[in-house]
Amino acid sequence: MTTKKYTKQNTPFIVPTTDGKLIEEHFGIASNGDSQLSIAHMIAQAGWSEPFQTPEFDEYTYIIKGKKQFIIDDETVILNAGESIKIEKNTRVQYSNPFMEACEYLAICLPAFSIESVNRE
């Protein structure tokens, strides 16, 4: 008997949101119970923003289309398609898309994202 040494994700968990942002968690606590790592595909509509937060996890973001704004401590950083960033845990950050087009991106969190460890203001 052969055991699979991979997990293919065909049905990511769609995180319910009230701000119009699409969040498809492919791996993580909500999708497969993995608390070590989360990977999510996201689309943030033009004008989207969320409150400041100080997460207890490192977050890596890779921009696929559009651009995204980060306010990290008091510095504003803008990423364009093809660029990526790592924001270290326990760093105060605000994510937003104040631009005219939607932003599509991937987010990877180590350990996995959880609403209890994101520490939104």
MDAnalysis code that builds the backbone (N, CA, C; Angstrom):
import MDAnalysis as mda
import numpy as np

u = mda.Universe.empty(363, n_residues=121, atom_resindex=np.repeat(np.arange(121), 3), trajectory=True)
u.add_TopologyAttr("name", ["N", "CA", "C"] * 121)
u.add_TopologyAttr("resid", np.arange(1, 122))
u.add_TopologyAttr("resname", ["MET", "THR", "THR", "LYS", "LYS", "TYR", "THR", "LYS", "GLN", "ASN", "THR", "PRO", "PHE", "ILE", "VAL", "PRO", "THR", "THR", "ASP", "GLY", "LYS", "LEU", "ILE", "GLU", "GLU", "HIS", "PHE", "GLY", "ILE", "ALA", "SER", "ASN", "GLY", "ASP", "SER", "GLN", "LEU", "SER", "ILE", "ALA", "HIS", "MET", "ILE", "ALA", "GLN", "ALA", "GLY", "TRP", "SER", "GLU", "PRO", "PHE", "GLN", "THR", "PRO", "GLU", "PHE", "ASP", "GLU", "TYR", "THR", "TYR", "ILE", "ILE", "LYS", "GLY", "LYS", "LYS", "GLN", "PHE", "ILE", "ILE", "ASP", "ASP", "GLU", "THR", "VAL", "ILE", "LEU", "ASN", "ALA", "GLY", "GLU", "SER", "ILE", "LYS", "ILE", "GLU", "LYS", "ASN", "THR", "ARG", "VAL", "GLN", "TYR", "SER", "ASN", "PRO", "PHE", "MET", "GLU", "ALA", "CYS", "GLU", "TYR", "LEU", "ALA", "ILE", "CYS", "LEU", "PRO", "ALA", "PHE", "SER", "ILE", "GLU", "SER", "VAL", "ASN", "ARG", "GLU"])
u.atoms.positions = np.array([
    [0.839, -1.181, 0.000],
    [0.000, 0.000, 0.000],
    [0.891, 1.255, 0.000],
    [0.570, 2.180, -0.905],
    [1.339, 3.420, -1.032],
    [0.606, 4.546, -0.321],
    [1.359, 5.326, 0.427],
    [0.771, 6.493, 1.088],
    [1.152, 7.737, 0.309],
    [0.196, 8.645, 0.165],
    [0.476, 9.902, -0.529],
    [1.413, 10.748, 0.299],
    [2.357, 11.347, -0.384],
    [3.304, 12.227, 0.284],
    [3.060, 13.667, -0.105],
    [1.810, 13.963, -0.475],
    [1.438, 15.324, -0.824],
    [-0.038, 15.532, -0.518],
    [-0.402, 16.799, -0.420],
    [-1.803, 17.178, -0.228],
    [-2.140, 18.213, -1.281],
    [-3.065, 17.878, -2.147],
    [-3.508, 18.814, -3.176],
    [-4.745, 19.532, -2.652],
    [-4.748, 20.851, -2.738],
    [-5.873, 21.638, -2.230],
    [-6.752, 22.081, -3.395],
    [-7.929, 21.496, -3.513],
    [-8.876, 21.860, -4.568],
    [-9.995, 22.752, -4.064],
    [-10.196, 22.780, -2.751],
    [-11.321, 23.532, -2.181],
    [-10.840, 24.365, -0.993],
    [-10.175, 25.489, -1.271],
    [-9.721, 26.335, -0.159],
    [-10.908, 26.838, 0.661],
    [-10.640, 27.166, 1.921],
    [-11.662, 27.727, 2.802],
    [-11.857, 29.196, 2.432],
    [-13.086, 29.587, 2.116],
    [-13.391, 30.987, 1.803],
    [-13.742, 31.670, 3.115],
    [-12.880, 32.571, 3.547],
    [-13.074, 33.265, 4.819],
    [-14.196, 34.293, 4.655],
    [-15.222, 34.225, 5.496],
    [-16.290, 35.228, 5.387],
    [-15.775, 36.615, 5.767],
    [-16.058, 37.606, 4.920],
    [-15.631, 38.978, 5.207],
    [-16.821, 39.912, 5.028],
    [-16.711, 41.100, 5.603],
    [-17.766, 42.107, 5.457],
    [-17.271, 43.314, 4.674],
    [-15.998, 43.270, 4.228],
    [-15.410, 44.428, 3.556],
    [-15.185, 44.207, 2.063],
    [-15.721, 43.116, 1.497],
    [-15.587, 42.864, 0.073],
    [-14.287, 42.203, -0.333],
    [-13.403, 41.919, 0.606],
    [-12.129, 41.286, 0.297],
    [-12.331, 39.777, 0.149],
    [-11.749, 39.200, -0.900],
    [-11.783, 37.755, -1.092],
    [-10.578, 37.143, -0.402],
    [-10.821, 36.167, 0.472],
    [-9.737, 35.443, 1.148],
    [-9.990, 33.953, 0.947],
    [-9.096, 33.297, 0.220],
    [-9.152, 31.854, 0.022],
    [-7.956, 31.238, 0.737],
    [-8.208, 30.623, 1.898],
    [-7.110, 29.989, 2.627],
    [-6.904, 28.581, 2.085],
    [-5.738, 28.340, 1.494],
    [-5.426, 27.034, 0.925],
    [-4.883, 26.080, 1.979],
    [-4.053, 26.587, 2.860],
    [-3.530, 25.800, 3.967],
    [-3.517, 26.695, 5.193],
    [-3.833, 26.138, 6.348],
    [-3.857, 26.909, 7.583],
    [-4.901, 26.368, 8.538],
    [-5.111, 27.076, 9.612],
    [-6.011, 26.630, 10.670],
    [-7.431, 26.406, 10.154],
    [-7.974, 27.358, 9.398],
    [-9.365, 27.264, 8.942],
    [-9.563, 26.193, 7.871],
    [-8.555, 25.979, 7.009],
    [-8.733, 25.066, 5.874],
    [-8.386, 23.615, 6.193],
    [-7.250, 23.386, 6.852],
    [-6.848, 21.999, 7.121],
    [-6.326, 21.786, 8.540],
    [-6.503, 22.789, 9.421],
    [-6.106, 22.636, 10.817],
    [-4.626, 22.816, 11.093],
    [-3.845, 23.222, 10.109],
    [-2.401, 23.395, 10.278],
    [-2.120, 24.715, 10.989],
    [-1.551, 24.649, 12.172],
    [-1.254, 25.872, 12.927],
    [0.179, 26.363, 12.689],
    [0.958, 25.606, 11.910],
    [2.362, 25.977, 11.669],
    [2.513, 27.011, 10.564],
    [1.591, 26.982, 9.569],
    [1.749, 27.820, 8.390],
    [0.381, 28.048, 7.766],
    [0.176, 29.239, 7.216],
    [-1.028, 29.467, 6.412],
    [-0.628, 30.122, 5.097],
    [-1.357, 29.718, 4.046],
    [-1.172, 30.287, 2.706],
    [-2.548, 30.682, 2.208],
    [-2.690, 31.948, 1.824],
    [-3.982, 32.440, 1.352],
    [-3.809, 33.253, 0.075],
    [-4.767, 33.087, -0.823],
    [-4.874, 33.888, -2.037],
    [-5.918, 34.961, -1.729],
    [-5.592, 36.218, -2.005],
    [-6.491, 37.310, -1.644],
    [-6.661, 38.294, -2.790],
    [-7.841, 38.913, -2.809],
    [-8.103, 40.026, -3.718],
    [-8.731, 41.137, -2.896],
    [-8.004, 42.260, -2.808],
    [-8.472, 43.438, -2.066],
    [-8.962, 44.462, -3.085],
    [-10.227, 44.804, -3.005],
    [-10.826, 45.755, -3.938],
    [-10.226, 47.156, -3.748],
    [-10.340, 47.983, -4.771],
    [-9.888, 49.375, -4.685],
    [-10.587, 50.041, -3.506],
    [-9.829, 50.792, -2.705],
    [-10.388, 51.498, -1.559],
    [-10.447, 50.686, -0.280],
    [-10.065, 49.420, -0.324],
    [-10.117, 48.544, 0.851],
    [-9.033, 48.926, 1.871],
    [-9.345, 48.769, 3.145],
    [-8.331, 48.891, 4.202],
    [-8.819, 48.133, 5.421],
    [-7.891, 47.820, 6.307],
    [-8.262, 47.184, 7.568],
    [-7.547, 47.906, 8.697],
    [-7.968, 47.683, 9.945],
    [-7.348, 48.390, 11.073],
    [-5.886, 47.999, 11.261],
    [-5.163, 48.826, 11.996],
    [-3.803, 48.464, 12.386],
    [-3.853, 47.172, 13.185],
    [-2.775, 46.420, 13.126],
    [-2.663, 45.176, 13.877],
    [-1.208, 44.951, 14.248],
    [-0.982, 44.100, 15.247],
    [0.367, 43.716, 15.667],
    [0.382, 42.194, 15.782],
    [0.536, 41.492, 14.649],
    [0.422, 40.040, 14.629],
    [1.545, 39.320, 15.375],
    [1.205, 38.137, 15.876],
    [2.174, 37.271, 16.552],
    [2.754, 36.259, 15.568],
    [2.797, 36.617, 14.279],
    [3.346, 35.736, 13.248],
    [4.075, 36.595, 12.221],
    [5.074, 35.999, 11.545],
    [5.712, 36.645, 10.400],
    [4.745, 36.543, 9.231],
    [4.650, 37.608, 8.435],
    [3.766, 37.554, 7.266],
    [4.547, 37.944, 6.024],
    [4.485, 37.063, 5.028],
    [5.105, 37.282, 3.731],
    [3.983, 37.593, 2.737],
    [4.167, 38.612, 1.923],
    [3.165, 38.982, 0.926],
    [3.839, 39.080, -0.435],
    [3.207, 38.458, -1.447],
    [3.675, 38.540, -2.829],
    [2.534, 39.115, -3.666],
    [2.800, 40.214, -4.370],
    [1.779, 40.889, -5.171],
    [1.740, 40.273, -6.580],
    [0.545, 39.798, -6.960],
    [0.349, 39.204, -8.282],
    [-0.087, 40.274, -9.280],
    [-1.102, 41.071, -8.907],
    [-1.616, 42.141, -9.771],
    [-1.933, 43.352, -8.913],
    [-1.801, 44.531, -9.500],
    [-2.124, 45.761, -8.784],
    [-1.015, 46.161, -7.830],
    [-1.407, 46.900, -6.791],
    [-0.440, 47.295, -5.760],
    [-1.138, 47.386, -4.424],
    [-0.339, 47.348, -3.368],
    [-0.857, 47.322, -1.999],
    [-0.005, 48.239, -1.140],
    [-0.671, 48.911, -0.203],
    [0.030, 49.819, 0.707],
    [0.148, 49.187, 2.088],
    [1.314, 49.382, 2.693],
    [1.604, 48.908, 4.040],
    [2.063, 50.107, 4.850],
    [1.489, 50.324, 6.021],
    [2.053, 51.297, 6.958],
    [2.664, 50.455, 8.068],
    [3.996, 50.467, 8.115],
    [4.756, 49.626, 9.028],
    [5.406, 50.557, 10.047],
    [4.961, 50.430, 11.307],
    [5.278, 51.422, 12.319],
    [4.798, 52.759, 11.761],
    [5.689, 53.682, 11.403],
    [5.228, 54.955, 10.838],
    [5.693, 55.160, 9.400],
    [6.171, 54.098, 8.760],
    [6.680, 54.193, 7.391],
    [5.668, 53.608, 6.403],
    [5.418, 54.321, 5.308],
    [4.516, 53.836, 4.267],
    [5.332, 53.166, 3.172],
    [4.967, 51.924, 2.853],
    [5.642, 51.137, 1.818],
    [4.578, 50.712, 0.812],
    [4.867, 50.857, -0.481],
    [3.942, 50.438, -1.531],
    [4.622, 49.350, -2.351],
    [3.923, 48.218, -2.509],
    [4.418, 47.115, -3.323],
    [3.620, 47.039, -4.614],
    [4.315, 46.766, -5.712],
    [3.712, 46.585, -7.029],
    [3.756, 45.114, -7.414],
    [3.041, 44.759, -8.472],
    [3.039, 43.389, -8.976],
    [4.468, 42.891, -9.175],
    [4.715, 41.664, -8.724],
    [6.041, 41.067, -8.843],
    [6.947, 41.333, -7.659],
    [6.509, 42.156, -6.708],
    [7.321, 42.454, -5.527],
    [6.769, 41.706, -4.317],
    [7.633, 41.537, -3.320],
    [7.231, 40.845, -2.105],
    [7.847, 41.517, -0.886],
    [7.315, 41.157, 0.286],
    [7.782, 41.742, 1.529],
    [7.595, 40.735, 2.665],
    [8.456, 40.792, 3.648],
    [8.291, 40.029, 4.893],
    [8.142, 41.046, 6.008],
    [7.073, 40.912, 6.780],
    [6.879, 41.768, 7.946],
    [7.003, 40.875, 9.178],
    [7.954, 41.214, 10.039],
    [8.247, 40.374, 11.196],
    [7.150, 40.465, 12.245],
    [6.957, 39.354, 12.953],
    [5.948, 39.294, 14.009],
    [6.184, 40.398, 15.028],
    [5.105, 40.778, 15.698],
    [5.121, 41.830, 16.723],
    [5.467, 43.207, 16.150],
    [5.200, 43.408, 14.865],
    [5.381, 44.698, 14.207],
    [3.997, 45.292, 13.943],
    [3.811, 46.549, 14.300],
    [2.523, 47.215, 14.065],
    [2.419, 47.568, 12.585],
    [1.314, 47.136, 11.962],
    [1.157, 47.300, 10.517],
    [-0.307, 47.534, 10.163],
    [-0.516, 48.296, 9.092],
    [-1.852, 48.433, 8.511],
    [-1.737, 48.112, 7.029],
    [-2.659, 47.269, 6.557],
    [-2.720, 46.886, 5.152],
    [-3.865, 47.629, 4.495],
    [-3.650, 48.117, 3.250],
    [-4.738, 48.796, 2.537],
    [-4.462, 48.798, 1.031],
    [-5.525, 49.117, 0.300],
    [-5.433, 49.309, -1.139],
    [-6.155, 50.615, -1.476],
    [-5.463, 51.751, -1.312],
    [-6.085, 53.038, -1.607],
    [-6.057, 53.391, -3.095],
    [-5.715, 52.429, -3.928],
    [-5.512, 52.680, -5.345],
    [-6.783, 52.422, -6.148],
    [-6.729, 52.658, -7.448],
    [-7.907, 52.611, -8.324],
    [-8.232, 51.219, -8.854],
    [-7.352, 50.239, -8.645],
    [-7.612, 48.888, -9.138],
    [-7.456, 47.865, -8.011],
    [-8.099, 46.729, -8.193],
    [-7.999, 45.655, -7.202],
    [-6.562, 45.156, -7.109],
    [-6.206, 44.627, -5.953],
    [-4.880, 44.051, -5.723],
    [-5.049, 42.559, -5.446],
    [-4.376, 41.744, -6.235],
    [-4.383, 40.293, -6.026],
    [-3.030, 39.903, -5.463],
    [-3.036, 39.101, -4.400],
    [-1.774, 38.744, -3.767],
    [-1.872, 37.432, -3.009],
    [-0.709, 36.911, -2.641],
    [-0.598, 35.737, -1.784],
    [-0.030, 36.182, -0.448],
    [-0.562, 35.609, 0.625],
    [-0.043, 35.884, 1.969],
    [0.315, 34.555, 2.620],
    [1.499, 34.505, 3.195],
    [1.973, 33.319, 3.913],
    [2.311, 33.762, 5.329],
    [1.757, 33.077, 6.308],
    [1.991, 33.424, 7.710],
    [2.651, 32.254, 8.431],
    [3.694, 32.572, 9.221],
    [4.410, 31.598, 10.041],
    [4.472, 32.096, 11.473],
    [3.900, 31.438, 12.473],
    [2.959, 30.331, 12.326],
    [1.684, 30.822, 11.647],
    [0.714, 29.938, 11.512],
    [-0.497, 30.232, 10.749],
    [-1.266, 31.419, 11.312],
    [-1.950, 32.137, 10.402],
    [-2.846, 33.214, 10.791],
    [-3.948, 32.667, 11.685],
    [-4.270, 33.419, 12.721],
    [-5.487, 33.157, 13.502],
    [-6.014, 34.499, 13.968],
    [-7.319, 34.586, 14.099],
    [-7.938, 35.846, 14.541],
    [-7.481, 36.198, 15.947],
    [-7.140, 35.189, 16.751],
    [-6.667, 35.438, 18.127],
    [-5.240, 36.001, 18.164],
    [-4.433, 35.704, 17.137],
    [-3.035, 36.140, 17.175],
    [-2.732, 37.334, 16.272],
    [-3.771, 37.897, 15.603],
    [-3.522, 39.026, 14.709],
    [-3.510, 40.360, 15.481],
    [-4.235, 40.420, 16.598],
    [-4.227, 41.588, 17.482],
    [-4.596, 42.881, 16.753],
    [-5.791, 42.887, 16.138],
    [-6.279, 44.097, 15.468],
    [-6.690, 45.138, 16.480],
    [-6.482, 46.399, 16.125],
    [-6.845, 47.506, 17.014],
    [-8.299, 47.893, 16.813],
])
